Amino acid sequence: MDPSGFDDRTHALDAAHRLATEFLETLDDRPVWPRASLDEMLDAFGGQLPEDGTNPAAVIEEIAERAEPGLVAIPGGRFFGFVIGATHPAALAADWLVSAWDQNSGSSTLTPATVAMERIAGQWMLELFGLPATASVGFVTGGQLANFTCLSTARVAALGRAGWDLAERGLRGAPPMRFVVGADRHGSIDRAARFLGIGRSELTVVESDDQGRMRADALEQALLGGDGPTIVCLQAGEVHTGAFDDFATLIPIAKRHDAWVHVDGAFGLWAAASDSLRPLTLGMEQADSWATDAHKTLNVPYDCGMAIVRDPADSIAAFRTGGDYLIYSGLDPWDVTPELSRRARGVPAWAAMRSLGRSGIAALIDRLHENAVAMATGLASIDEIEILNDVDYTQVMFRAGTDAATRALGEAILRDGTAAVTGAEWRGRASLRCSMSSWATTPDDIERTIGAIRRLVAS
Ligand SMILES: *Cc1c(COP(=O)(O)O)cnc(C)c1O
């Protein structure tokens, strides 16, 4: 083996490039849902760790060949399951550079190029979302960790304002906190609370309306009487309906009770980047923290989430590290999130935004919404199908007769392979969900999907 590894490396990278291109070029024709089960994949990759090594390029060939039947066509135009974005070319290619560069991007002193790109990407996002330009933006793996990061920050700040230094004194004996959430919050809010040591029974759950928006009268009621440190969690983009809480009404109510307001806007915050959809987010800039991500709506490859906090001093109070071997130079990435060593995951977000430009980002969000409307209109033209939500953003939820028929249709769609949609429960009934999150979805993709569903319903 060449001790510099140069030839091996070049061959491995060439192989990866060729195989990645092949995968991307077959996306339009391959079944969207994986053909192989997890057990089959375990067999494909399993066995003992071989005693002897293999040349890197051969390993790459082996990976691509064995993984093939177990891959899901997420970067294509007809994956509509959960809420999952595809991959914009600039972001994907930038992601390759990030791996090649291997910049450990927690410190601005060590890795100025990638930290600068992340800082600028953060500023661009604040501008697109209409949020305060001085807010801190911490890059984390996704919406879950963004919610956790923001809520950790919120707790330190809320207790701090009540005279309790959490970092010094810990939780024992701390003033009781109120943690107020909507009935249709995302599951990652409950998990974030759990990571913070807040039990399910300690959540104050506020009723929501038929689209999953928190009810203002119910929030008012929930906040009456109590005092003490309070966190209110609102939502931009409910995963089933795509609905947005009425921030302009709810945030002033929460603020009258001195609450910290957090907005979970994993895919919803991006509505603010579009002139026509921005009204959905009206008033959200009055919150104290916002969680969002770049891997859904912006179509950056996994993973990339952002924890945004109005006052960077609150982020620092929660996260600045005391490691004496660390060099400080103003605000470092590791001052605002739980992570220390990490990849430069904000670089692909910079690349996607640079490539799309402001108008391209707005056009992308508008197109996702138009695709949702077209999908809903097409599905509604099938007799058996009923659309369950107001299609104000990117989500379409539907039913095909009974619970059993709806679930059977969901399974048939995945087996058929033309498109992928995933199931959910809404108000106690089975439903199917189409999320328009892929930049690659064309009108033809929508037509093919509606055609396939029409055919499956008929049989
Ligand atoms: C997807 C989503 C999350 C979780 O985000 P991940 O990136 O999967 O960690 C949180 N909240 C909402 C509203 C979401 O749609």
The ligand as a MOL file (V3000), in Angstrom:
LIG
                    3D

  0  0  0     0  0            999 V3000
M  V30 BEGIN CTAB
M  V30 COUNTS 15 15 0 0 0
M  V30 BEGIN ATOM
M  V30 1 C -39.1770 17.0830 12.2110 0
M  V30 2 C -39.6670 17.8780 13.3600 0
M  V30 3 C -38.9630 17.9200 14.5700 0
M  V30 4 C -37.7470 17.0670 14.8160 0
M  V30 5 O -36.7380 17.4020 13.9420 0
M  V30 6 P -35.5280 16.3990 13.5860 0
M  V30 7 O -34.7830 17.1680 12.5780 0
M  V30 8 O -36.1670 15.1510 13.0790 0
M  V30 9 O -34.7580 16.1750 14.8400 0
M  V30 10 C -39.4320 18.7490 15.5560 0
M  V30 11 N -40.5350 19.4840 15.3920 0
M  V30 12 C -41.2520 19.4570 14.2520 0
M  V30 13 C -42.4700 20.3190 14.1310 0
M  V30 14 C -40.8440 18.6490 13.1910 0
M  V30 15 O -41.5430 18.6170 12.0600 0
M  V30 END ATOM
M  V30 BEGIN BOND
M  V30 1 1 1 2
M  V30 2 1 2 3
M  V30 3 2 2 14
M  V30 4 1 3 4
M  V30 5 2 3 10
M  V30 6 1 4 5
M  V30 7 1 5 6
M  V30 8 2 6 7
M  V30 9 1 6 8
M  V30 10 1 6 9
M  V30 11 1 10 11
M  V30 12 2 11 12
M  V30 13 1 12 13
M  V30 14 1 12 14
M  V30 15 1 14 15
M  V30 END BOND
M  V30 END CTAB
M  END
